[in-house]
Amino acid sequence: MAKKKLHNDPTEYVSEMLEGFAAANPSHVRRVDETDIVVRADAPVKGKVGVVTGGGSGHEPMHAGYVGKGMLDGAAAGAVFTSPSATDMQELIEVCDGGAGVLAVVKNYEGDIMNFQTASDLAADTEYEQVIVDDDISVSEAEDRTGRRGVAGTVFVHKIAGAKAAQGASLSEVAATAEKAIDNIASMGVALSSCITPEKGEPTVDLSADEIELGIGIHGEPGVERTEHQSADDITERITTDVVKDLDLAMGDEVVAMVNGLGATTQSELYIVARELNRILDGKSIAVHDIWVGEYCTSLDMAGCSISLLRLDDELRELLNYPVETPAVTIAEP
């Protein structure tokens, strides 16, 4: 049976969503006319590196939710689970160019990479760099020619690159710091149920009521293992163990953690996962600077969650704590 959705014409889903988003957040953002682009209300910010991103819709609050002071200067939205057009990405780059260049934070999907590269060629008058986020440890380059996918850990890159740019760093410095963050982030997710896209109206993944899929992608891409349903603690231990191993975390390391809901998971469930995650890290003598719990990168209405860890040093910790004002994340001045 198809799941009911609150939408009108599915082909207008993204446009109507962005119209509502901009109307609800006028102090933070504005929508660029005749595009699916959202930028800071005061964009472009003169003399500051513009930090932009883009990707398919369906992952809200990613991407537009992170547009605002101290984080992103703009974001382009594609159709659900589809890359934005190169022309919208070009417009995004040009609108956010305040004279100091533009850094694009791009998740590792072929369409996003290709269209951003085309857009940068078209926006030839803008000094441009990009970084590729590939935090999903469920995929290896040996298994997929694109390599590891970009998932919820991308939000940490948005936060750190945006803070570095807000501090007045150069384009090359912002890009280098973003790359350092990427090198120290790992993520893995689990699905308890499939998501349902507005166009299809039916589950995109054939997952039975008593099955879960470990390592599933945020668009429903195959994971690493399909098993019977397990307890929250068992799922958390499996994911955390794999993420810790991938980052080669050791006693005395410090991390910030994210427990990210995929769209249809209650806050109480996410906190149960956070509880076990904290216990596991404490047992390994890994210091936890903070745990972000909530919906940061969803998969429409998929039930499940992901865990991301970012290893910190002094610079990354400072940038993570830097004040930010966006619709989805706010950190006040100390």
C-alpha positions as CSV (number, residue, x, y, z in Angstrom):
1,M,0.0,0.0,0.0
2,A,1.4,3.4,-1.0
3,K,2.2,5.8,1.9
4,K,0.3,9.1,2.0
5,K,2.3,12.2,1.4
6,L,1.7,15.9,2.0
7,H,2.4,17.2,-1.5
8,N,0.5,18.6,-4.5
9,D,2.0,17.9,-7.9
10,P,5.2,15.7,-7.4
11,T,7.0,17.7,-10.1
12,E,6.6,20.8,-8.0
13,Y,7.7,19.2,-4.8
14,V,11.2,20.9,-4.6
15,S,10.1,24.3,-5.8
16,E,7.2,24.4,-3.3
17,M,9.4,23.2,-0.5
18,L,12.0,25.9,-1.2
19,E,9.3,28.6,-1.4
20,G,8.1,27.5,2.0
21,F,11.6,27.2,3.4
22,A,12.5,30.8,2.3
23,A,9.2,32.2,3.7
24,A,9.8,30.6,7.0
25,N,13.5,31.8,7.4
26,P,13.7,35.3,6.0
27,S,16.3,36.5,8.5
28,H,18.7,33.7,7.4
29,V,18.1,33.1,3.7
30,R,16.6,34.2,0.4
31,R,15.8,32.2,-2.7
32,V,17.4,33.3,-6.0
33,D,14.6,34.1,-8.4
34,E,13.8,31.4,-11.1
35,T,16.2,28.9,-9.6
36,D,16.3,26.2,-6.9
37,I,19.0,28.1,-5.0
38,V,19.0,29.4,-1.5
39,V,21.7,31.8,-0.3
40,R,22.4,33.9,2.8
41,A,20.1,36.8,3.1
42,D,23.2,39.1,2.8
43,A,25.0,37.2,0.1
44,P,27.5,37.9,-1.4
45,V,29.6,38.8,1.7
46,K,32.3,41.0,0.4
47,G,35.9,40.0,1.1
48,K,34.9,36.5,2.5
49,V,35.4,33.2,0.9
50,G,32.0,31.9,-0.2
51,V,31.3,28.3,1.0
52,V,28.6,26.5,-1.1
53,T,27.2,23.1,-1.6
54,G,24.4,21.3,-3.4
55,G,22.7,18.0,-4.0
56,G,19.5,16.2,-4.3
57,S,16.5,17.1,-2.2
58,G,15.1,14.6,0.3
59,H,17.9,15.0,2.9
60,E,16.4,18.0,4.7
61,P,17.7,19.9,6.6
62,M,20.6,19.2,4.3
63,H,21.4,21.3,2.3
64,A,19.6,24.6,2.7
65,G,19.2,24.3,6.4
66,Y,22.9,25.0,6.9
67,V,22.9,28.3,4.9
68,G,23.5,31.3,7.2
69,K,26.1,33.2,9.1
70,G,29.1,31.1,10.1
71,M,28.3,28.1,7.8
72,L,27.2,28.0,4.2
73,D,26.7,31.0,1.9
74,G,24.4,29.0,-0.4
75,A,23.0,25.7,-1.6
76,A,21.5,24.4,-4.8
77,A,18.7,21.8,-4.6
78,G,18.1,19.1,-7.2
79,A,15.0,17.0,-7.6
80,V,14.6,14.3,-4.9
81,F,17.8,12.2,-4.9
82,T,19.0,13.9,-8.1
83,S,21.9,16.3,-8.6
84,P,21.2,20.0,-9.2
85,S,21.7,21.3,-12.7
86,A,25.0,22.7,-13.7
87,T,23.3,26.0,-14.6
88,D,21.9,26.4,-11.0
89,M,25.3,25.5,-9.6
90,Q,26.9,28.2,-11.8
91,E,24.4,30.7,-10.6
92,L,25.1,29.6,-7.0
93,I,28.9,30.1,-7.4
94,E,28.5,33.5,-9.0
95,V,25.9,34.8,-6.5
96,C,28.1,33.7,-3.5
97,D,31.3,35.2,-4.9
98,G,32.2,38.2,-2.7
99,G,35.6,38.6,-4.3
100,A,37.7,36.1,-2.3
101,G,36.7,33.0,-4.2
102,V,34.3,30.2,-3.6
103,L,34.8,26.7,-2.1
104,A,32.2,24.0,-3.0
105,V,31.7,21.2,-0.5
106,V,30.6,18.3,-2.7
107,K,29.4,14.8,-1.7
108,N,31.0,12.0,-3.5
109,Y,28.4,11.2,-6.2
110,E,29.1,11.3,-9.9
111,G,26.3,13.7,-10.8
112,D,27.3,16.2,-8.1
113,I,30.9,16.2,-9.0
114,M,30.3,16.4,-12.7
115,N,27.8,19.3,-12.5
116,F,29.9,21.3,-10.1
117,Q,32.9,21.0,-12.3
118,T,30.9,22.1,-15.3
119,A,29.5,25.0,-13.3
120,S,33.0,26.1,-12.2
121,D,34.1,26.1,-15.9
122,L,31.1,28.3,-16.7
123,A,31.7,30.6,-13.8
124,A,35.2,31.3,-15.2
125,D,35.6,34.7,-13.5
126,T,35.3,33.2,-10.0
127,E,38.3,31.8,-8.2
128,Y,37.0,28.3,-7.3
129,E,38.1,25.2,-5.4
130,Q,36.1,22.2,-4.3
131,V,36.5,19.4,-1.8
132,I,34.9,15.9,-2.0
133,V,33.4,14.4,1.1
134,D,33.5,10.6,1.2
135,D,32.8,9.6,4.8
136,D,30.6,6.5,4.3
137,I,32.8,3.6,5.3
138,S,30.3,1.1,3.8
139,V,31.7,1.5,0.3
140,S,35.3,1.0,-0.8
141,E,36.9,2.1,-4.0
142,A,37.4,-1.6,-4.9
143,E,33.6,-2.2,-4.8
144,D,32.5,1.0,-6.6
145,R,34.3,3.1,-9.1
146,T,33.2,6.3,-7.5
147,G,34.4,5.2,-4.1
148,R,33.0,6.0,-0.7
149,R,29.8,8.1,-0.6
150,G,29.3,11.4,1.1
151,V,26.7,11.2,3.9
152,A,25.9,12.9,7.2
153,G,29.5,13.6,8.1
154,T,29.3,16.3,5.4
155,V,27.5,18.5,7.9
156,F,30.7,18.7,10.0
157,V,32.6,19.8,6.9
158,H,30.0,22.5,6.2
159,K,30.4,23.7,9.8
160,I,34.2,23.8,9.8
161,A,34.7,25.3,6.3
162,G,32.1,27.9,7.1
163,A,33.7,28.9,10.3
164,K,37.2,29.1,8.7
165,A,35.8,31.3,6.0
166,A,34.0,33.5,8.6
167,Q,37.4,34.0,10.3
168,G,38.7,35.6,7.2
169,A,40.9,32.8,5.9
170,S,41.9,32.6,2.2
171,L,40.4,30.2,-0.3
172,S,43.3,27.9,-0.1
173,E,43.3,27.9,3.7
174,V,39.6,27.2,3.9
175,A,40.0,24.3,1.4
176,A,42.9,22.8,3.3
177,T,41.1,22.9,6.6
178,A,38.0,21.3,4.9
179,E,40.3,18.5,3.6
180,K,41.7,18.0,7.0
181,A,38.2,17.6,8.4
182,I,37.3,15.1,5.6
183,D,40.4,13.0,6.4
184,N,39.2,12.6,10.0
185,I,35.5,11.8,9.5
186,A,33.8,8.4,9.1
187,S,30.1,7.5,9.0
188,M,27.9,4.4,8.8
189,G,24.1,4.0,8.8
190,V,21.4,1.4,9.3
191,A,17.9,1.3,7.8
192,L,14.9,-0.3,9.6
193,S,12.6,0.5,6.7
194,S,12.8,1.9,3.2
195,C,12.1,5.5,2.2
196,I,9.3,6.4,-0.2
197,T,9.9,9.1,-2.9
198,P,7.0,11.4,-3.8
199,E,7.1,10.4,-7.5
200,K,7.1,6.7,-6.9
201,G,4.9,6.5,-3.8
202,E,6.2,3.0,-3.0
203,P,9.2,1.8,-1.0
204,T,12.5,2.1,-2.9
205,V,14.1,-0.8,-1.1
206,D,12.6,-4.2,-0.6
207,L,13.2,-4.6,3.2
208,S,10.8,-6.9,5.0
209,A,9.3,-6.1,8.4
210,D,11.8,-8.2,10.4
211,E,15.0,-7.1,8.4
212,I,17.5,-4.3,8.8
213,E,20.2,-3.2,6.4
214,L,23.6,-2.1,7.7
215,G,25.5,0.4,5.7
216,I,22.6,1.5,3.5
217,G,23.1,4.7,1.5
218,I,21.0,7.8,1.9
219,H,19.3,7.1,-1.4
220,G,18.7,3.5,-0.6
221,E,22.0,2.2,-2.1
222,P,22.9,-1.3,-1.0
223,G,24.6,-1.7,2.4
224,V,27.1,-4.2,3.7
225,E,24.8,-6.6,5.4
226,R,21.1,-7.4,5.6
227,T,20.2,-9.2,8.9
228,E,17.3,-9.8,11.2
229,H,16.3,-6.9,13.4
230,Q,18.7,-6.4,16.4
231,S,18.6,-4.5,19.6
232,A,19.6,-0.8,19.6
233,D,22.8,-1.6,21.6
234,D,23.8,-4.4,19.2
235,I,23.3,-2.1,16.2
236,T,25.2,0.7,17.8
237,E,28.1,-1.5,18.8
238,R,28.4,-2.9,15.3
239,I,28.4,0.6,13.6
240,T,30.6,2.2,16.2
241,T,33.2,-0.6,16.1
242,D,33.5,-0.2,12.3
243,V,33.7,3.6,12.4
244,V,36.3,3.6,15.2
245,K,38.4,1.0,13.3
246,D,38.2,3.0,10.0
247,L,39.5,6.1,11.7
248,D,42.1,4.1,13.7
249,L,41.0,5.9,16.8
250,A,43.1,5.2,19.9
251,M,43.1,5.9,23.6
252,G,43.3,9.6,24.3
253,D,41.9,10.7,21.0
254,E,39.0,13.2,21.1
255,V,36.0,13.2,18.9
256,V,32.7,14.9,18.2
257,A,29.9,12.4,17.4
258,M,26.7,12.6,15.5
259,V,23.7,10.4,15.8
260,N,21.7,11.3,12.8
261,G,18.1,10.3,12.2
262,L,17.1,9.3,8.6
263,G,13.7,10.8,8.7
264,A,11.3,8.5,10.5
265,T,13.1,7.7,13.8
266,T,12.0,9.3,17.1
267,Q,14.3,11.4,19.2
268,S,14.0,8.9,22.0
269,E,15.4,6.2,19.8
270,L,18.3,8.4,18.7
271,Y,19.1,9.2,22.4
272,I,19.1,5.4,23.1
273,V,21.7,5.1,20.4
274,A,23.7,8.1,21.8
275,R,23.7,6.5,25.2
276,E,25.3,3.3,24.0
277,L,27.7,5.2,21.6
278,N,28.9,7.3,24.6
279,R,29.4,4.2,26.7
280,I,31.4,2.4,24.0
281,L,33.7,5.4,23.4
282,D,34.2,5.9,27.1
283,G,35.2,2.2,27.4
284,K,37.8,2.8,24.8
285,S,39.1,5.9,26.6
286,I,38.2,8.1,23.6
287,A,37.2,11.6,24.8
288,V,33.8,12.8,23.6
289,H,33.7,16.6,23.1
290,D,30.1,16.6,22.1
291,I,27.3,14.4,20.7
292,W,25.0,15.9,18.1
293,V,21.6,14.1,18.2
294,G,18.9,14.8,15.7
295,E,18.0,14.9,12.0
296,Y,20.9,16.4,10.0
297,C,20.9,14.4,6.8
298,T,17.8,12.4,6.2
299,S,16.5,10.0,3.6
300,L,13.0,11.3,3.3
301,D,11.0,9.0,5.6
302,M,13.4,6.2,6.1
303,A,13.5,4.7,9.6
304,G,17.0,4.3,10.9
305,C,20.0,6.3,11.8
306,S,23.7,6.9,11.1
307,I,26.7,7.5,13.3
308,S,29.5,9.8,12.3
309,L,32.7,10.5,14.2
310,L,35.1,13.4,13.6
311,R,38.5,13.2,15.3
312,L,39.4,16.7,16.7
313,D,42.6,18.7,17.0
314,D,42.8,22.2,18.5
315,E,41.9,23.9,15.2
316,L,39.0,21.7,14.4
317,R,37.6,22.0,17.9
318,E,37.7,25.8,17.7
319,L,36.0,25.8,14.4
320,L,33.4,23.3,15.5
321,N,32.5,25.6,18.4
322,Y,32.5,28.8,16.3
323,P,29.2,30.8,16.5
324,V,26.7,30.0,13.7
325,E,23.2,31.1,12.8
326,T,21.3,28.9,10.4
327,P,17.8,27.5,10.2
328,A,19.1,24.1,11.3
329,V,22.1,24.8,13.6
330,T,22.7,27.7,16.0
331,I,25.7,28.1,18.2
332,A,25.7,31.3,20.2
333,E,28.7,33.6,21.0
334,P,30.4,32.3,24.2
